[in-house]
Amino acid sequence: KQGVPATHEFKFTNTGTVPLIITNVQASCGCTTPDWSRDPILPGGRGFIKATYSAASVGNFNKTVTVTANVEGGTVQLMIKGEVLTPAQPQ
């Protein structure tokens, strides 16, 4: 709903053989705030990347969150999309 922040949490497991180190997470705009696992994630360990969208404007949205880490290619892009609805009017 409009005016109610929406959060999605991406959970993952490090399937590699070395600790996964996320050095930065950058949202495509200021309306999305990221949070992430700050400590190295050991092989077999679990981590998260969380994106909170402000939901200020009514309509569809498509946002990108770029994760910089010690992975092949150096970055991974996550996508969040949805629709912000007008709050119900009191009757």
Backbone as ProteinMPNN parsed JSONL, in Angstrom:
{"seq_chain_A": "KQGVPATHEFKFTNTGTVPLIITNVQASCGCTTPDWSRDPILPGGRGFIKATYSAASVGNFNKTVTVTANVEGGTVQLMIKGEVLTPAQPQ", "coords_chain_A": {"N_chain_A": [[0.834, -1.185, 0.0], [0.365, 2.302, -0.594], [2.64, 4.52, 0.943], [3.429, 2.732, 2.877], [6.272, 1.141, 3.764], [7.846, -1.504, 1.955], [9.466, -4.594, 2.369], [11.858, -6.886, 1.138], [13.568, -9.893, 1.606], [16.405, -11.399, 0.464], [17.633, -14.547, 0.752], [20.506, -16.588, 1.034], [22.877, -19.275, 0.391], [26.297, -19.85, 0.829], [27.81, -21.522, -1.575], [30.313, -21.863, -2.43], [33.932, -22.393, -2.162], [35.422, -20.73, -0.657], [35.38, -18.068, 1.813], [32.591, -15.879, 1.417], [32.557, -12.535, 0.647], [30.818, -9.682, 0.942], [31.136, -6.569, -0.309], [29.78, -4.253, -0.932], [26.449, -2.975, -1.35], [24.251, -1.632, -3.563], [21.474, 0.335, -4.256], [19.247, 1.077, -7.016], [18.01, 3.512, -6.844], [17.17, 6.275, -4.629], [14.906, 5.587, -3.247], [14.962, 3.051, -2.364], [16.292, 1.102, 0.168], [19.131, -0.664, 1.072], [20.266, -3.532, 3.022], [22.604, -5.835, 4.437], [24.42, -8.959, 4.944], [27.184, -8.403, 6.815], [29.499, -9.602, 7.774], [32.077, -11.95, 6.726], [30.887, -14.756, 4.874], [31.078, -18.01, 5.535], [32.001, -21.015, 3.66], [29.16, -22.94, 2.97], [27.734, -21.522, 4.774], [25.039, -19.212, 5.657], [23.557, -16.226, 4.334], [22.213, -12.851, 3.892], [20.469, -10.446, 1.882], [18.777, -7.519, 2.097], [16.134, -5.531, 0.916], [14.458, -2.515, 1.158], [11.676, -0.843, 0.066], [10.338, 2.38, -0.404], [7.689, 2.927, -1.224], [6.217, 5.251, -1.987], [4.974, 6.329, -4.266], [2.093, 5.648, -6.245], [1.551, 2.809, -8.319], [3.234, 0.604, -10.715], [6.477, -0.763, -10.011], [9.973, -1.248, -10.664], [12.967, -2.2, -9.52], [16.517, -2.206, -9.132], [19.079, -3.889, -7.401], [22.405, -3.788, -6.817], [24.938, -5.994, -6.081], [28.117, -6.095, -4.78], [30.789, -8.23, -4.613], [33.165, -10.851, -3.742], [32.903, -12.53, -6.12], [32.637, -14.352, -9.235], [33.042, -12.165, -11.89], [32.476, -10.044, -10.216], [30.125, -8.588, -9.554], [26.614, -8.913, -8.801], [23.285, -8.669, -9.893], [20.233, -7.968, -8.378], [16.705, -8.079, -8.676], [13.812, -6.265, -7.834], [10.346, -6.106, -7.975], [7.046, -4.777, -8.223], [3.759, -3.636, -7.272], [2.482, -0.623, -6.183], [-0.262, 0.148, -4.267], [-3.142, 2.282, -3.931], [-4.046, 3.434, -0.717], [-6.831, 2.051, 1.072], [-9.882, 3.854, 1.119], [-11.482, 5.459, 3.861], [-14.806, 4.574, 4.9]], "CA_chain_A": [[0.0, 0.0, 0.0], [1.094, 3.558, -0.65], [3.056, 5.053, 2.234], [3.859, 1.647, 3.763], [7.475, 0.533, 3.201], [7.809, -2.95, 1.697], [10.81, -5.174, 2.461], [12.06, -8.262, 0.677], [14.861, -10.411, 2.028], [16.996, -12.46, -0.352], [18.469, -15.41, 1.587], [21.346, -17.425, 0.173], [23.893, -20.119, 1.005], [27.581, -19.815, 0.132], [28.114, -22.853, -2.101], [31.706, -21.843, -2.879], [34.945, -23.028, -1.322], [36.09, -19.673, 0.108], [34.398, -17.163, 2.416], [31.968, -14.874, 0.554], [32.663, -11.215, 1.255], [30.028, -8.66, 0.253], [31.778, -5.294, 0.011], [28.835, -3.146, -1.094], [25.14, -3.229, -1.954], [23.801, -0.323, -4.032], [20.148, 0.355, -4.875], [19.194, 1.879, -8.234], [17.471, 4.84, -6.541], [17.123, 6.597, -3.209], [13.665, 5.098, -2.64], [15.214, 1.681, -1.922], [17.383, 1.065, 1.142], [19.619, -2.029, 1.25], [20.986, -4.002, 4.195], [23.165, -7.121, 4.033], [25.342, -9.651, 5.848], [28.445, -7.635, 6.786], [30.621, -10.48, 8.077], [32.3, -12.979, 5.706], [30.008, -15.921, 4.968], [31.907, -19.185, 5.304], [31.389, -22.021, 2.79], [28.042, -23.631, 3.61], [27.028, -20.579, 5.635], [23.907, -18.487, 5.063], [23.578, -14.777, 4.442], [21.006, -12.201, 3.406], [20.442, -9.093, 1.35], [17.433, -7.026, 2.332], [15.831, -4.283, 0.216], [13.219, -1.886, 1.618], [11.19, 0.139, -0.9], [9.539, 3.351, 0.343], [6.291, 2.837, -1.678], [5.61, 6.579, -1.913], [4.173, 6.614, -5.463], [1.191, 4.582, -6.696], [1.842, 2.234, -9.632], [4.217, -0.474, -10.808], [7.877, -0.38, -9.861], [11.027, -2.193, -11.004], [14.186, -1.662, -8.938], [17.698, -3.062, -9.191], [20.025, -3.818, -6.29], [23.675, -4.34, -7.29], [25.744, -6.553, -4.993], [29.536, -6.221, -5.102], [31.349, -9.266, -3.732], [34.256, -11.623, -4.326], [32.304, -13.549, -6.984], [33.026, -14.24, -10.632], [32.453, -10.969, -12.486], [32.532, -8.99, -9.221], [28.821, -8.074, -9.133], [25.377, -9.643, -9.094], [22.143, -7.767, -9.808], [18.959, -8.499, -7.902], [15.581, -7.259, -9.122], [12.557, -6.302, -7.081], [9.285, -5.435, -8.712], [5.749, -4.908, -7.582], [2.791, -2.582, -7.553], [2.044, 0.133, -5.011], [-1.704, 0.402, -4.367], [-3.705, 3.378, -3.136], [-4.65, 2.92, 0.509], [-8.304, 2.024, 1.067], [-10.497, 5.067, 1.642], [-12.455, 5.162, 4.932], [-16.186, 4.675, 4.441]], "C_chain_A": [[0.88, 1.25, 0.0], [1.413, 4.049, 0.756], [3.51, 4.007, 3.234], [5.09, 0.989, 3.146], [7.317, -0.985, 3.057], [9.246, -3.472, 1.687], [10.796, -6.586, 1.897], [13.458, -8.679, 1.096], [15.265, -11.569, 1.111], [17.913, -13.252, 0.569], [19.26, -16.324, 0.663], [22.316, -18.237, 1.024], [25.166, -20.006, 0.179], [27.928, -21.238, -0.284], [29.548, -22.935, -2.622], [32.634, -22.513, -1.885], [35.733, -22.019, -0.494], [35.021, -18.795, 0.761], [33.894, -16.135, 1.404], [31.999, -13.545, 1.296], [31.899, -10.221, 0.397], [30.603, -7.31, 0.668], [30.839, -4.108, -0.136], [27.53, -3.658, -1.688], [24.566, -1.857, -2.281], [22.445, -0.448, -4.711], [20.163, 1.301, -6.07], [18.629, 3.272, -7.999], [17.424, 5.044, -5.038], [15.882, 6.099, -2.501], [13.807, 3.673, -2.117], [16.439, 1.677, -1.015], [17.833, -0.38, 1.329], [20.247, -2.268, 2.622], [21.502, -5.384, 3.815], [24.05, -7.701, 5.125], [26.705, -8.976, 5.728], [29.668, -8.511, 7.044], [30.823, -11.469, 6.927], [31.406, -14.195, 5.964], [30.83, -17.143, 4.576], [31.228, -20.148, 4.343], [30.341, -22.823, 3.551], [27.224, -22.727, 4.51], [25.928, -19.839, 4.882], [24.065, -16.996, 5.294], [22.295, -14.197, 3.892], [21.341, -10.868, 2.749], [18.996, -8.656, 1.441], [17.272, -5.709, 1.579], [14.48, -3.769, 0.703], [12.87, -0.76, 0.657], [10.214, 1.065, -0.188], [8.056, 3.368, -0.034], [5.557, 4.172, -1.584], [4.661, 6.855, -3.079], [3.349, 5.409, -5.879], [1.627, 4.113, -8.083], [2.88, 1.139, -9.547], [5.616, 0.077, -10.572], [8.777, -1.563, -10.19], [12.317, -1.596, -10.489], [15.295, -2.702, -9.003], [18.552, -2.816, -7.958], [21.293, -4.523, -6.773], [24.53, -4.732, -6.098], [27.178, -6.696, -5.491], [30.152, -7.178, -4.091], [32.495, -9.972, -4.452], [33.69, -12.83, -5.085], [32.811, -13.345, -8.404], [32.295, -13.048, -11.264], [32.378, -9.801, -11.519], [31.2, -8.443, -8.74], [27.709, -9.037, -9.529], [24.249, -8.63, -8.969], [20.904, -8.53, -9.365], [17.868, -7.547, -8.359], [14.429, -7.402, -8.132], [11.531, -5.553, -7.907], [7.967, -5.684, -8.014], [4.837, -3.781, -8.0], [2.384, -1.94, -6.231], [0.585, 0.51, -5.236], [-2.091, 1.583, -3.498], [-4.306, 2.8, -1.872], [-6.184, 2.971, 0.424], [-8.833, 3.3, 1.709], [-11.476, 4.693, 2.761], [-13.879, 5.388, 4.433], [-17.067, 5.354, 5.455]], "O_chain_A": [[1.993, 1.246, 0.527], [0.567, 4.001, 1.648], [3.937, 4.356, 4.335], [4.976, 0.34, 2.106], [6.738, -1.653, 3.914], [10.13, -2.872, 1.075], [9.876, -7.369, 2.133], [14.414, -7.915, 0.96], [14.562, -12.573, 1.001], [18.868, -12.699, 1.114], [18.753, -16.777, -0.363], [22.547, -17.942, 2.197], [25.111, -20.061, -1.05], [28.296, -22.064, 0.552], [29.95, -23.952, -3.187], [32.198, -23.117, -0.905], [36.611, -22.4, 0.28], [33.876, -18.781, 0.309], [34.675, -15.586, 0.628], [31.527, -13.441, 2.428], [32.283, -9.949, -0.74], [30.565, -6.945, 1.843], [31.069, -3.061, 0.47], [27.508, -4.642, -2.428], [24.409, -1.016, -1.395], [22.281, -1.245, -5.634], [20.985, 2.215, -6.137], [18.754, 4.135, -8.867], [17.613, 4.104, -4.266], [15.803, 6.174, -1.274], [12.885, 3.143, -1.497], [17.496, 2.188, -1.386], [17.028, -1.235, 1.7], [20.696, -1.336, 3.29], [20.911, -6.046, 2.963], [24.385, -7.028, 6.099], [27.309, -8.979, 4.656], [30.761, -8.193, 6.577], [29.869, -11.801, 6.225], [31.198, -14.605, 7.106], [31.229, -17.289, 3.42], [30.005, -20.117, 4.21], [30.605, -23.325, 4.644], [26.144, -23.108, 4.962], [25.885, -19.835, 3.652], [24.624, -16.557, 6.299], [21.396, -14.928, 3.475], [22.37, -10.255, 3.034], [18.097, -9.326, 0.931], [18.17, -4.867, 1.6], [13.482, -4.489, 0.667], [13.659, 0.163, 0.453], [9.35, 0.598, 0.555], [7.234, 3.791, 0.779], [4.406, 4.219, -1.15], [3.653, 7.539, -2.904], [3.84, 4.28, -5.87], [2.025, 4.922, -8.921], [3.35, 0.784, -8.465], [5.906, 1.231, -10.889], [8.398, -2.722, -10.018], [12.734, -0.551, -10.989], [15.05, -3.907, -8.939], [18.726, -1.676, -7.525], [21.263, -5.709, -7.1], [24.812, -3.916, -5.221], [27.424, -7.345, -6.508], [30.056, -6.975, -2.881], [32.755, -9.716, -5.628], [33.958, -13.983, -4.745], [33.35, -12.288, -8.733], [31.072, -12.946, -11.176], [32.229, -8.66, -11.958], [31.124, -7.89, -7.642], [27.842, -9.846, -10.447], [24.248, -7.816, -8.045], [20.574, -9.587, -9.902], [18.084, -6.336, -8.421], [14.116, -8.495, -7.662], [11.816, -4.495, -8.468], [7.797, -6.676, -7.306], [5.109, -3.062, -8.962], [1.993, -2.624, -5.285], [0.234, 1.11, -6.252], [-1.466, 1.856, -2.473], [-5.003, 1.787, -1.927], [-6.746, 3.849, -0.232], [-8.3, 3.769, 2.714], [-12.219, 3.72, 2.63], [-14.125, 6.291, 3.633], [-18.265, 5.519, 5.22]]}, "name": "protein", "num_of_chains": 1, "seq": "KQGVPATHEFKFTNTGTVPLIITNVQASCGCTTPDWSRDPILPGGRGFIKATYSAASVGNFNKTVTVTANVEGGTVQLMIKGEVLTPAQPQ"}
